Amino acid sequence: MQTAQQTDPHAQLRTLYMSLLTRQEHFDEFKQLLSMYPAAPGENETEPLAAAEVRQKLNQRIREWTGTPFAGLSSSQIQMWRAIVVDERINVALSPWKESNGY
């Protein structure tokens, strides 16, 4: 029988966050693997074989770090993580630190 932790995607992401926040080596490897994933392909393009291999390796490492049967990040999720972690871009329109959100 699977626990809520194993099936709840939000719980899985929280576990990943904690691993990345508490273990610098996990974050460093996470960033390195993300940097190996190619920048966003065109809308109609399929994921290249090399990119799929990087995604598969990253998902396996996440499972090892968290000790859970992590469902795995999709190609689009990896693109989002890559933009934030590697390219250091975030959607400032939604950012709580945006100046226009001041008190």
N, CA, C and O atoms as a MOPAC input file, in Angstrom:
PM7 MOZYME 1SCF
protein

 N      0.83900 1    -1.18500 1     0.00000 1
 C      0.00000 1     0.00000 1     0.00000 1
 C      0.88200 1     1.24700 1     0.00000 1
 O      1.84900 1     1.32600 1     0.75700 1
 N      0.55000 1     2.21300 1    -0.84500 1
 C      1.33400 1     3.42900 1    -0.92900 1
 C      0.83600 1     4.45200 1     0.08000 1
 O     -0.36000 1     4.55500 1     0.35200 1
 N      1.78500 1     5.20400 1     0.63000 1
 C      1.41400 1     6.26000 1     1.56800 1
 C      1.11300 1     7.52800 1     0.79200 1
 O      1.40000 1     7.61500 1    -0.40200 1
 N      0.53000 1     8.52000 1     1.47400 1
 C      0.23300 1     9.80500 1     0.84700 1
 C      1.51600 1    10.45000 1     0.34000 1
 O      1.50800 1    11.09600 1    -0.70800 1
 N      2.62100 1    10.28400 1     1.07100 1
 C      3.90900 1    10.84700 1     0.67400 1
 C      4.33200 1    10.30800 1    -0.69100 1
 O      4.91500 1    11.04000 1    -1.49100 1
 N      4.05000 1     9.05400 1    -0.96000 1
 C      4.47800 1     8.43700 1    -2.20300 1
 C      3.60800 1     8.84300 1    -3.38300 1
 O      4.08400 1     8.82400 1    -4.51800 1
 N      2.35100 1     9.21000 1    -3.15600 1
 C      1.44500 1     9.50500 1    -4.25600 1
 C      1.12600 1    10.98600 1    -4.40600 1
 O      0.69300 1    11.39800 1    -5.48100 1
 N      1.31900 1    11.79300 1    -3.38800 1
 C      1.00500 1    13.21600 1    -3.44600 1
 C      2.15700 1    13.97400 1    -4.09900 1
 O      3.24600 1    14.03900 1    -3.52900 1
 N      1.93600 1    14.55400 1    -5.29400 1
 C      3.03100 1    15.25300 1    -5.97100 1
 C      3.56200 1    16.44100 1    -5.17100 1
 O      4.75200 1    16.75000 1    -5.24100 1
 N      2.69500 1    17.10700 1    -4.41300 1
 C      3.16300 1    18.23100 1    -3.59700 1
 C      4.07800 1    17.75500 1    -2.47300 1
 O      5.07400 1    18.40700 1    -2.15900 1
 N      3.74700 1    16.63800 1    -1.87900 1
 C      4.60400 1    16.07900 1    -0.82600 1
 C      5.94500 1    15.65800 1    -1.42600 1
 O      6.99100 1    15.84200 1    -0.80400 1
 N      5.91500 1    15.10000 1    -2.62100 1
 C      7.16100 1    14.70600 1    -3.28000 1
 C      8.02800 1    15.92700 1    -3.55600 1
 O      9.24100 1    15.88100 1    -3.34800 1
 N      7.42400 1    17.01900 1    -4.02100 1
 C      8.20100 1    18.23800 1    -4.27500 1
 C      8.74900 1    18.82900 1    -2.98300 1
 O      9.87800 1    19.31800 1    -2.95800 1
 N      7.96300 1    18.79200 1    -1.90800 1
 C      8.46600 1    19.27500 1    -0.61100 1
 C      9.68800 1    18.46900 1    -0.17800 1
 O     10.65600 1    19.03300 1     0.33300 1
 N      9.64600 1    17.16300 1    -0.37800 1
 C     10.77600 1    16.31000 1    -0.03900 1
 C     11.99000 1    16.68500 1    -0.88500 1
 O     13.11000 1    16.74100 1    -0.37800 1
 N     11.76900 1    16.94000 1    -2.17000 1
 C     12.86500 1    17.37700 1    -3.04200 1
 C     13.42000 1    18.71700 1    -2.56600 1
 O     14.63600 1    18.87500 1    -2.46300 1
 N     12.55000 1    19.68100 1    -2.27400 1
 C     13.00100 1    20.99100 1    -1.78000 1
 C     13.88000 1    20.83100 1    -0.54800 1
 O     14.95100 1    21.43100 1    -0.46000 1
 N     13.43000 1    20.03200 1     0.38900 1
 C     14.19500 1    19.85600 1     1.63300 1
 C     15.55900 1    19.23600 1     1.34800 1
 O     16.55700 1    19.62100 1     1.95700 1
 N     15.60400 1    18.29200 1     0.43900 1
 C     16.88200 1    17.67800 1     0.08000 1
 C     17.81700 1    18.71200 1    -0.53400 1
 O     19.00100 1    18.75900 1    -0.20200 1
 N     17.28300 1    19.54200 1    -1.43100 1
 C     18.11200 1    20.56000 1    -2.08300 1
 C     18.54600 1    21.66000 1    -1.11500 1
 O     19.64200 1    22.20600 1    -1.23800 1
 N     17.68600 1    21.97900 1    -0.15900 1
 C     18.00800 1    23.04100 1     0.80000 1
 C     18.95700 1    22.59400 1     1.90000 1
 O     19.71900 1    23.40100 1     2.43100 1
 N     18.91500 1    21.33300 1     2.23800 1
 C     19.73100 1    20.86500 1     3.36300 1
 C     21.02700 1    20.19300 1     2.95100 1
 O     21.90700 1    19.98600 1     3.78700 1
 N     21.16100 1    19.85200 1     1.68900 1
 C     22.37200 1    19.16400 1     1.22000 1
 C     22.92900 1    19.91100 1     0.01400 1
 O     22.41100 1    19.77900 1    -1.09500 1
 N     23.97100 1    20.68300 1     0.22500 1
 C     24.56600 1    21.48700 1    -0.84400 1
 C     24.98500 1    20.63400 1    -2.02800 1
 O     24.83600 1    21.05200 1    -3.17600 1
 N     25.51000 1    19.43800 1    -1.76100 1
 C     25.95200 1    18.58400 1    -2.86200 1
 C     24.78100 1    18.13600 1    -3.74100 1
 O     24.94600 1    17.92500 1    -4.94300 1
 N     23.58900 1    17.99100 1    -3.13200 1
 C     22.41100 1    17.64500 1    -3.92900 1
 C     22.04700 1    18.81200 1    -4.83500 1
 O     21.77100 1    18.62600 1    -6.02000 1
 N     22.04900 1    20.01300 1    -4.27100 1
 C     21.73000 1    21.19400 1    -5.07100 1
 C     22.73300 1    21.36700 1    -6.20900 1
 O     22.34500 1    21.64700 1    -7.34300 1
 N     24.01700 1    21.20200 1    -5.91100 1
 C     25.04500 1    21.37400 1    -6.93500 1
 C     24.87000 1    20.37200 1    -8.07500 1
 O     24.97600 1    20.73200 1    -9.24800 1
 N     24.60300 1    19.12200 1    -7.72700 1
 C     24.40100 1    18.11100 1    -8.76700 1
 C     23.10000 1    18.36700 1    -9.52800 1
 O     23.04700 1    18.18400 1   -10.74400 1
 N     22.05900 1    18.78600 1    -8.82300 1
 C     20.78100 1    19.13300 1    -9.44300 1
 C     21.00500 1    20.23000 1   -10.48800 1
 O     20.52300 1    20.12900 1   -11.61600 1
 N     21.73500 1    21.26700 1   -10.10600 1
 C     22.00700 1    22.37800 1   -11.01400 1
 C     22.84100 1    21.92100 1   -12.20900 1
 O     22.58700 1    22.32300 1   -13.34400 1
 N     23.82700 1    21.08600 1   -11.94600 1
 C     24.67800 1    20.59100 1   -13.03500 1
 C     23.86000 1    19.77800 1   -14.03600 1
 O     23.99400 1    19.96700 1   -15.24600 1
 N     23.01600 1    18.88000 1   -13.54100 1
 C     22.19000 1    18.07200 1   -14.44100 1
 C     21.19500 1    18.94500 1   -15.20100 1
 O     20.95500 1    18.71900 1   -16.38700 1
 N     20.61900 1    19.93000 1   -14.53700 1
 C     19.71100 1    20.84100 1   -15.23100 1
 C     20.43300 1    21.59300 1   -16.34700 1
 O     19.86700 1    21.80900 1   -17.41800 1
 N     21.67300 1    21.98800 1   -16.10100 1
 C     22.42300 1    22.72700 1   -17.11500 1
 C     22.73100 1    21.86100 1   -18.33400 1
 O     22.96600 1    22.38500 1   -19.42300 1
 N     22.73300 1    20.54900 1   -18.15800 1
 C     22.98100 1    19.62800 1   -19.26800 1
 C     21.72300 1    19.43300 1   -20.12700 1
 O     21.80300 1    18.94500 1   -21.25500 1
 N     20.57500 1    19.81400 1   -19.58700 1
 C     19.31800 1    19.68400 1   -20.32400 1
 C     19.21700 1    20.87200 1   -21.27400 1
 O     19.40200 1    22.01100 1   -20.84500 1
 N     18.92600 1    20.63500 1   -22.56500 1
 C     18.90600 1    21.74600 1   -23.51800 1
 C     17.80600 1    22.76000 1   -23.20600 1
 O     16.76900 1    22.42500 1   -22.63300 1
 N     18.06200 1    24.00100 1   -23.59700 1
 C     17.06000 1    25.05600 1   -23.42300 1
 C     15.79100 1    24.65900 1   -24.16700 1
 O     15.80500 1    23.77000 1   -25.01900 1
 N     14.72200 1    25.31700 1   -23.84000 1
 C     13.39300 1    24.96000 1   -24.35100 1
 C     13.37000 1    24.75400 1   -25.85900 1
 O     13.74600 1    25.64300 1   -26.62300 1
 N     12.92100 1    23.56300 1   -26.28300 1
 C     12.75800 1    23.32700 1   -27.71500 1
 C     11.50300 1    24.05100 1   -28.20500 1
 O     10.73100 1    24.57700 1   -27.40400 1
 N     11.30500 1    24.07400 1   -29.52300 1
 C     10.09300 1    24.66400 1   -30.07700 1
 C      8.86900 1    23.90500 1   -29.61400 1
 O      8.97000 1    22.78300 1   -29.11800 1
 N      7.72100 1    24.51900 1   -29.77500 1
 C      6.47900 1    23.92800 1   -29.28300 1
 C      6.16800 1    22.56100 1   -29.89000 1
 O      5.63100 1    21.68800 1   -29.20800 1
 N      6.49900 1    22.37400 1   -31.15400 1
 C      6.15100 1    21.12800 1   -31.83200 1
 C      7.27300 1    20.10000 1   -31.81100 1
 O      7.10800 1    18.99500 1   -32.32900 1
 N      8.39400 1    20.44200 1   -31.22900 1
 C      9.51600 1    19.51900 1   -31.20400 1
 C      9.35400 1    18.50700 1   -30.07800 1
 O      8.82700 1    18.81400 1   -29.00900 1
 N      9.81900 1    17.30100 1   -30.34400 1
 C      9.81700 1    16.28100 1   -29.30800 1
 C     11.13000 1    16.37500 1   -28.53700 1
 O     12.10100 1    16.97100 1   -29.00300 1
 N     11.13700 1    15.79000 1   -27.37500 1
 C     12.33200 1    15.81000 1   -26.52900 1
 C     13.43500 1    14.98600 1   -27.20300 1
 O     13.23100 1    13.81000 1   -27.50500 1
 N     14.60800 1    15.60000 1   -27.44000 1
 C     15.72200 1    14.84300 1   -28.02600 1
 C     16.15700 1    13.69500 1   -27.11100 1
 O     15.97100 1    13.75900 1   -25.89600 1
 N     16.72900 1    12.66500 1   -27.69300 1
 C     17.15800 1    11.48600 1   -26.94600 1
 C     18.13900 1    11.86100 1   -25.82900 1
 O     18.01900 1    11.36700 1   -24.70800 1
 N     19.10600 1    12.72900 1   -26.13100 1
 C     20.08800 1    13.13400 1   -25.11800 1
 C     19.40700 1    13.84400 1   -23.95100 1
 O     19.78600 1    13.64800 1   -22.79700 1
 N     18.40400 1    14.66700 1   -24.25000 1
 C     17.66300 1    15.36500 1   -23.19300 1
 C     16.87600 1    14.37700 1   -22.34200 1
 O     16.82100 1    14.50700 1   -21.11900 1
 N     16.27100 1    13.39200 1   -22.99000 1
 C     15.51400 1    12.36600 1   -22.25800 1
 C     16.42600 1    11.59100 1   -21.31700 1
 O     16.02600 1    11.23900 1   -20.20800 1
 N     17.66100 1    11.32500 1   -21.76500 1
 C     18.61700 1    10.61400 1   -20.91200 1
 C     19.01000 1    11.45200 1   -19.69500 1
 O     19.13500 1    10.92500 1   -18.58900 1
 N     19.20500 1    12.75900 1   -19.90000 1
 C     19.51700 1    13.64800 1   -18.77300 1
 C     18.34300 1    13.68100 1   -17.80500 1
 O     18.53800 1    13.60700 1   -16.59200 1
 N     17.12400 1    13.79300 1   -18.33100 1
 C     15.92500 1    13.82300 1   -17.47600 1
 C     15.79800 1    12.53000 1   -16.68200 1
 O     15.47000 1    12.55100 1   -15.49600 1
 N     16.06100 1    11.40400 1   -17.34300 1
 C     15.98200 1    10.11300 1   -16.66500 1
 C     17.01700 1    10.02700 1   -15.54000 1
 O     16.71300 1     9.54300 1   -14.45000 1
 N     18.23000 1    10.49300 1   -15.80300 1
 C     19.27300 1    10.46000 1   -14.78000 1
 C     18.92600 1    11.38800 1   -13.61200 1
 O     19.10600 1    11.02600 1   -12.44900 1
 N     18.43000 1    12.57700 1   -13.92800 1
 C     18.04100 1    13.51800 1   -12.88400 1
 C     16.93900 1    12.93000 1   -12.00000 1
 O     17.01300 1    13.01400 1   -10.77400 1
 N     15.92900 1    12.34100 1   -12.61600 1
 C     14.84100 1    11.74000 1   -11.84200 1
 C     15.34000 1    10.59400 1   -10.96400 1
 O     14.88100 1    10.42800 1    -9.83400 1
 N     16.27500 1     9.80900 1   -11.48400 1
 C     16.84600 1     8.72300 1   -10.67700 1
 C     17.60800 1     9.27100 1    -9.47800 1
 O     17.48600 1     8.74900 1    -8.37000 1
 N     18.39000 1    10.32000 1    -9.69500 1
 C     19.14400 1    10.93600 1    -8.59000 1
 C     18.18400 1    11.50500 1    -7.54700 1
 O     18.44000 1    11.39200 1    -6.34800 1
 N     17.09700 1    12.10700 1    -7.98200 1
 C     16.10600 1    12.63800 1    -7.03400 1
 C     15.54100 1    11.50300 1    -6.18900 1
 O     15.37700 1    11.65200 1    -4.97800 1
 N     15.24500 1    10.38400 1    -6.81100 1
 C     14.73900 1     9.22400 1    -6.05100 1
 C     15.76200 1     8.76800 1    -5.01000 1
 O     15.39900 1     8.42000 1    -3.88600 1
 N     17.03600 1     8.77200 1    -5.39000 1
 C     18.09200 1     8.36500 1    -4.45300 1
 C     18.23200 1     9.36900 1    -3.31300 1
 O     18.38700 1     8.96200 1    -2.16100 1
 N     18.18300 1    10.66400 1    -3.60100 1
 C     18.31600 1    11.68300 1    -2.55900 1
 C     17.15700 1    11.65300 1    -1.58000 1
 O     17.34700 1    11.79800 1    -0.37200 1
 N     15.94400 1    11.46300 1    -2.11400 1
 C     14.75700 1    11.54500 1    -1.26200 1
 C     14.38000 1    10.21500 1    -0.63900 1
 O     13.65300 1    10.17200 1     0.35300 1
 N     14.87300 1     9.12900 1    -1.21900 1
 C     14.52000 1     7.81100 1    -0.69600 1
 C     13.05600 1     7.48300 1    -0.91700 1
 O     12.48100 1     6.67400 1    -0.18900 1
 N     12.44400 1     8.11000 1    -1.92400 1
 C     11.03500 1     7.87600 1    -2.22800 1
 C     10.88500 1     7.46600 1    -3.67500 1
 O     11.78400 1     7.69800 1    -4.48300 1
 N      9.75800 1     6.85700 1    -4.01200 1
 C      9.50000 1     6.52800 1    -5.42300 1
 C      8.99300 1     7.76900 1    -6.16100 1
 O      7.86700 1     7.79300 1    -6.65700 1
 N      9.82900 1     8.78300 1    -6.22400 1
 C      9.49600 1    10.06400 1    -6.85500 1
 C      8.97200 1     9.82400 1    -8.26200 1
 O      9.59900 1     9.10700 1    -9.04200 1
 N      7.83800 1    10.41200 1    -8.59200 1
 C      7.19900 1    10.18100 1    -9.89400 1
 C      8.05100 1    10.67800 1   -11.05300 1
 O      7.95200 1    10.15000 1   -12.16100 1
 N      8.86900 1    11.66300 1   -10.81900 1
 C      9.74700 1    12.17900 1   -11.86700 1
 C      9.26600 1    13.50100 1   -12.42100 1
 O      8.06700 1    13.77400 1   -12.47800 1
 N     10.21800 1    14.31400 1   -12.82700 1
 C      9.92400 1    15.59800 1   -13.43800 1
 C      9.71100 1    15.40800 1   -14.92800 1
 O     10.43200 1    14.65100 1   -15.57700 1
 N      8.71900 1    16.09700 1   -15.46300 1
 C      8.46400 1    16.05800 1   -16.90000 1
 C      9.42400 1    17.00100 1   -17.60900 1
 O     10.14100 1    17.77100 1   -16.97000 1
 N      9.43100 1    16.93500 1   -18.90900 1
 C     10.27400 1    17.82400 1   -19.70300 1
 C      9.94000 1    19.28500 1   -19.42300 1
 O     10.84400 1    20.10300 1   -19.25200 1
 N      8.66800 1    19.61600 1   -19.37300 1
 C      8.27700 1    21.01100 1   -19.12100 1
 C      8.64700 1    21.44500 1   -17.70300 1
 O      9.02000 1    22.59900 1   -17.49300 1
 N      8.55200 1    20.54200 1   -16.73200 1
 C      8.95700 1    20.88200 1   -15.36200 1
 C     10.46800 1    21.12400 1   -15.29900 1
 O     10.92400 1    22.03300 1   -14.60500 1
 N     11.22500 1    20.32600 1   -16.00800 1
 C     12.67400 1    20.51900 1   -16.02600 1
 C     13.01500 1    21.85300 1   -16.68700 1
 O     13.93400 1    22.54400 1   -16.24700 1
 N     12.28500 1    22.21800 1   -17.73600 1
 C     12.51600 1    23.51800 1   -18.36700 1
 C     12.27200 1    24.65300 1   -17.36600 1
 O     13.03100 1    25.62100 1   -17.32200 1
 N     11.21400 1    24.52700 1   -16.56700 1
 C     10.91900 1    25.54100 1   -15.56400 1
 C     12.03300 1    25.60900 1   -14.51400 1
 O     12.51500 1    26.69400 1   -14.19100 1
 N     12.44000 1    24.45000 1   -13.98200 1
 C     13.51500 1    24.40200 1   -12.99800 1
 C     14.80500 1    24.96200 1   -13.58900 1
 O     15.53000 1    25.69500 1   -12.91600 1
 N     15.09300 1    24.62000 1   -14.84700 1
 C     16.31100 1    25.10200 1   -15.50300 1
 C     16.30900 1    26.62200 1   -15.59100 1
 O     17.32200 1    27.26400 1   -15.31300 1
 N     15.17800 1    27.19500 1   -15.97600 1
 C     15.07600 1    28.65500 1   -16.08500 1
 C     15.33900 1    29.32500 1   -14.73900 1
 O     15.98300 1    30.37300 1   -14.68100 1
 N     14.84900 1    28.72900 1   -13.66900 1
 C     15.00700 1    29.32300 1   -12.33600 1
 C     16.41100 1    29.09600 1   -11.78200 1
 O     17.06500 1    30.04300 1   -11.34600 1
 N     16.87600 1    27.85700 1   -11.79700 1
 C     18.12900 1    27.49800 1   -11.12700 1
 C     19.36400 1    27.82000 1   -11.97000 1
 O     20.33800 1    28.37000 1   -11.45700 1
 N     19.32700 1    27.48300 1   -13.24500 1
 C     20.50800 1    27.65300 1   -14.10200 1
 C     20.53800 1    29.05100 1   -14.71700 1
 O     21.54200 1    29.75800 1   -14.62300 1
 N     19.42900 1    29.44400 1   -15.34800 1
 C     19.37500 1    30.73900 1   -16.02300 1
 C     19.06000 1    31.88000 1   -15.06100 1
 O     19.16100 1    33.05200 1   -15.42100 1
 N     18.67900 1    31.52700 1   -13.83400 1
 C     18.34900 1    32.48300 1   -12.76800 1
 C     17.26100 1    33.46300 1   -13.19200 1
 O     17.35700 1    34.67000 1   -12.96800 1
 N     16.22300 1    32.90400 1   -13.81300 1
 C     15.06300 1    33.70100 1   -14.20600 1
 C     13.86000 1    33.21500 1   -13.41700 1
 O     13.62600 1    32.01200 1   -13.29600 1
 N     13.10800 1    34.15400 1   -12.88800 1
 C     11.85000 1    33.80900 1   -12.23800 1
 C     10.78100 1    34.72500 1   -12.79200 1
 O     11.08700 1    35.78700 1   -13.33400 1
 N      9.55000 1    34.32900 1   -12.66300 1
 C      8.43400 1    35.14200 1   -13.11800 1
 C      8.18500 1    36.21700 1   -12.06900 1
 O      7.50400 1    35.97100 1   -11.07300 1
 N      8.73300 1    37.40500 1   -12.28900 1
 C      8.63600 1    38.46200 1   -11.27800 1
 C      7.21700 1    38.96500 1   -11.10100 1
 O      6.90900 1    39.57200 1   -10.07500 1
 N      6.35000 1    38.73300 1   -12.06500 1
 C      4.95400 1    39.14600 1   -11.90600 1
 C      4.30800 1    38.42600 1   -10.73400 1
 O      3.37600 1    38.94400 1   -10.12000 1
 N      4.80000 1    37.23000 1   -10.42200 1
 C      4.24800 1    36.44000 1    -9.31900 1
 C      5.14700 1    36.45900 1    -8.08700 1
 O      4.83000 1    35.83500 1    -7.07500 1
 N      6.24300 1    37.15800 1    -8.16900 1
 C      7.21500 1    37.14600 1    -7.09100 1
 C      6.76100 1    37.96600 1    -5.89800 1
 O      6.30300 1    39.09700 1    -6.06500 1
 N      6.88100 1    37.40800 1    -4.68200 1
 C      6.52700 1    38.18400 1    -3.49000 1
 C      7.53200 1    39.29100 1    -3.21600 1
 O      7.28800 1    40.15200 1    -2.37100 1
 N      8.67600 1    39.27900 1    -3.93000 1
 C      9.70300 1    40.28100 1    -3.69900 1
 C      9.61800 1    41.43900 1    -4.69200 1
 O     10.42700 1    42.36500 1    -4.63600 1
 N      8.65300 1    41.39000 1    -5.59100 1
 C      8.50500 1    42.44000 1    -6.59000 1
 C      8.21800 1    43.76900 1    -5.88800 1
 O      7.41100 1    43.82700 1    -4.96100 1
 N      8.88500 1    44.83100 1    -6.33600 1
 C      8.75000 1    46.14000 1    -5.69200 1
 C      7.30800 1    46.64300 1    -5.66600 1
 O      6.90200 1    47.28300 1    -4.69600 1
 N      6.53000 1    46.36800 1    -6.70700 1
 C      5.15700 1    46.86900 1    -6.74600 1
 C      4.26900 1    46.18800 1    -5.71600 1
 O      3.15100 1    46.63700 1    -5.46700 1
 N      4.75600 1    45.11300 1    -5.11900 1
 C      3.99100 1    44.43600 1    -4.07100 1
 C      4.29600 1    45.01100 1    -2.70100 1
 O      3.91900 1    44.42500 1    -1.68600 1
 N      4.97400 1    46.14900 1    -2.65700 1
 C      5.39400 1    46.75900 1    -1.39600 1
 C      4.22600 1    47.11300 1    -0.49600 1
 O      3.06900 1    47.12500 1    -0.91700 1
 N      4.55200 1    47.39500 1     0.72700 1
 C      3.52700 1    47.66400 1     1.72500 1
 C      2.94200 1    49.03400 1     1.57700 1
 O      2.06000 1    49.41500 1     2.34700 1

